[in-house]
Amino acid sequence: MSAQKNRFGLSRTISAEIKRSVRQACGFGCVICGSSIIDYEHVDPEFSEATEHCAKCIALLCPTCHGYVTRGVWSKQKVKEALASPKCRQTGFSFGSWDFGMNHPSIQFGGLTLRSCIVPVLVQQTPLFAIQRPEVEGGPFRLSANFCNSNGNLILQIQDNEWQASSDSWDVEFSGGAITIRERRGQQCLRLKADPPYGLVVERLDMLLLGKRFIGSPTQLEVIAPNRKMTFTGTIADECVVGLALM
């Protein structure tokens, strides 16, 4: 039998719908530690004995925790217990971190390119992004940011390069160096992609923040405020204290 199928002919390929159901049940991170870098692990029954992909029988495990299980250091019982009370459902978030290196990170924010800005975007005296110098010589620059959904609820927070994604979202998917957060089926409110070690790219955005609506695509950013609409395409801010200030 092929390594891609078990003795019942079940393929290792899990449908997108089942994967989403597993992510939602687990809180979008490893059931043991909460990391957003995950594998899909059949728990009961194990994949070798499974005749179908059942979301209730699959857990999210990060590569480290998965390695402990597959090498027999941790038992499947430990995973079953964690699946009954996933770490992310306890803490309210899954987590990860970015690699920015020793150079000032740049931000691609829809139609805006923001380079070497201490506060790339400021909204009514509140930084949407903020960048601090390394704490120690040879250390990384530190980026912090906050993102909300279209209702103004906080969905992703970055603090000194470490991010937390809310487990209250409809769907959070981390794949290929990108975080995609959906409010509902077919509606992305945020897609944020890493460009290590140079910075971050906000590819999609539908956010309400302090009374302003932000609609972002790979080439354009619209900011809609009462009685005013601003569109940014191909705009560059370089070596500014504040790249974009919205009052």
N, C-alpha and C positions, 0 to 999 in steps of 0.2 A: 504494500500500500504506500502511495506517495506520502512524503512527510507533510504535504499540504492538505492531506485528508486523513481522517481517522478510519478505523476498521468498519465504521458504518457508512463511510463515504461522505462524511460531513467535512466541508471545506473549512479552512481556517479563516476565510474571508467572512467578516461580519458586516451586515448591511448598515448603512448610515443611520437608519431609523433605530435599530437595536443599539448601536453605539450611543446615539443621543439619549436613549432611555437609560442606559447604564450611567452615562455622565450625570444625568439629572438625579438619579438615585444616589450616586456617590458624592454629589456636591462638587463635581468637576475636578477632583484630584484623587491622589492615592488614598485608599481607605485607611491606611495605617499611619502615614506621615503627613499627607495633605499636599504633596508636590504635584504640580500641574503637568509634569513630564511623565506620561503614563503608558502602560500597556493594558490590554484587555485580557483578563485571566479568568478562565472557567474554574469555578470553585466546587460546585456540587451539582451535577457530577463534573469530574475533570474532563478536559477536552477529549481524552482518549476513550471515554465512555459516553460522551454526549451524542444524542441523536438530532439535536437542534440547538440553535443559538437562542437561549432564553435569557432575557435581560436580568431577571431576578437571580439568575445563577452565575452571573459574571461580575467580577470586581475590577476596579481600577487599581493598578499597582505601579509605582514608579520603578524604573530599572533596578535601583538598589534594593528595594524591598522585594521585588520580584526575584532578584538573584538569591536573596536569603531563602526564599521559599523553594525555588527550583533546585538549589544545592542542599536542601534538607536541613538547613540551619533553623528555619522556622517551619512550623507545621501548617497544614491547610486549615486546621482548626483556628489558628490565630487569624487567618484571613477571614474565615466565616464569622468570627466574633467581631472583627473590624467592619465587615460588610453590614452587620446588623446595626452598627452605630459608627458610620464613617467619620473620620477625623474632620473633614471639611464641614460636615453638618454640625459638629460640636463647636468648631471655631467660627464658622460663618464665612470661611474663605478658603480658596486654594492659593498656592503661592509659587513664585519663581524669582529669578534674578536675571539682570542684563549684564552684558560685558561691554563697557565703554572705553576701557584702556586709559592711557595717560594723556590723551588729547581731548580738548573741549568737544563734547558731543554736539552734533548738529541735529536739528529737528526738521523733518519734512512734514508739514501740517497742511494737507490738501494742496492748495495753490501757493502756499508759503514755504520758503526755505529760510531757516533761521540758524545762523552760524555764529558761534562765539558770543552768544547773548547770555548774560547772567540770568535774566528773566525773559525767556523767549516770548511768552504770552502773558499779559496781565489783564484781568477782567475785574473792573471796579475795585482796584487795590488788592485783589486776590490773585496770586500767581496760578495760572493753569499749568505752567511748567516753571521750574526753577532749577538752576544748575549751580552747584558749589564746587570749589576747587578740592583737590585731594586732601584728606585729613593728614596724611603723612607723605613724605617725599617718595615718589615712585608708585604711589597708590592711584586708584582710578578717580576720575571726576565723578561727582555724585549728582544724579538726576532725580528729581521728585516731580510728581504730577498727579492730577485728579481728573477722572472722567466720569460723567453721568450719562444716563440714558435719556430718551426723549421726554421723560416725565420729571427729570431733575434728580433722580435717585442715583447715589454713588454706586458705580459698578466696578471700577478699577482704580486702585490707589497705588502709586509708586512712591517709595520713600527710600532715598539713598540707594537707588538701583535695584531695590527689592520690591516686587509687586505682589499685590493681593487682589484677587478677583472674587467678587461677592458670590456666595453660593445661592443668593436669592434670585439671580438672573435666570431667564428661561433656558439659556444654553451658553456654555463657555467651552471653547475648543482651542487647545494649544497644539499646533501642528506646523512643521516646517519653519520654526522660528517666529510664528505669528500667533497672536491671540485674536480670536474672533468671538465676539459676544453678540448674541441675538436676543431681541426682546420677544419675538414670536417667530413662528415658522416663516422663513423667507425674508425676514427683516433684520438686517445687521444694524446694530447701533454703534459698534466699534470694531474696527480691524486695525490692529497695531502690529507692525512688523519690525523685527530687529534688523539692524544693519551693523553687526559687530565688526570692529570695535568703534565704529564711527558715529552711531546715533540711532534714532528711531524714525520710522516712517508711519504716519497716520494715514492709512489708505482709505478707510471709510469711517464716517462719523455722523451720528444723528443725536445731538446732545442739547439739553436745556440746562443752562448754567446762569444763575443770577439774572433771570429774565431775558436772556439772549439764546437764540436757537442757532446752533452750529451744524451746518450740513457740509460734510466733506467728502470729496472723491479724490482719486489719485492726482488730478490736475487742477482742482478748484476747491475753494473754501467760500461758503456763504455764511455770513453772520446776519441774522435777522433779529432786529430789536424793534420795540414800538416806534412806529413812524420812520423807520430807517432800515435799509438793506445794503450791506456791503459785500462785494465780491472780490476775491483775491485770486489772481491767476498769474503764475510766473513771477511772483513778488519775492524779493530777496532782502533780508536784513542781516547785516554782517557787522560784528564787533560793536554791538549796542548793549547798553545796560538793560534796556527794555526793547525787545524786537517789535512787538505789537501791543499797544495799550488800547483797551476798549473801556470807555467810561460809561 
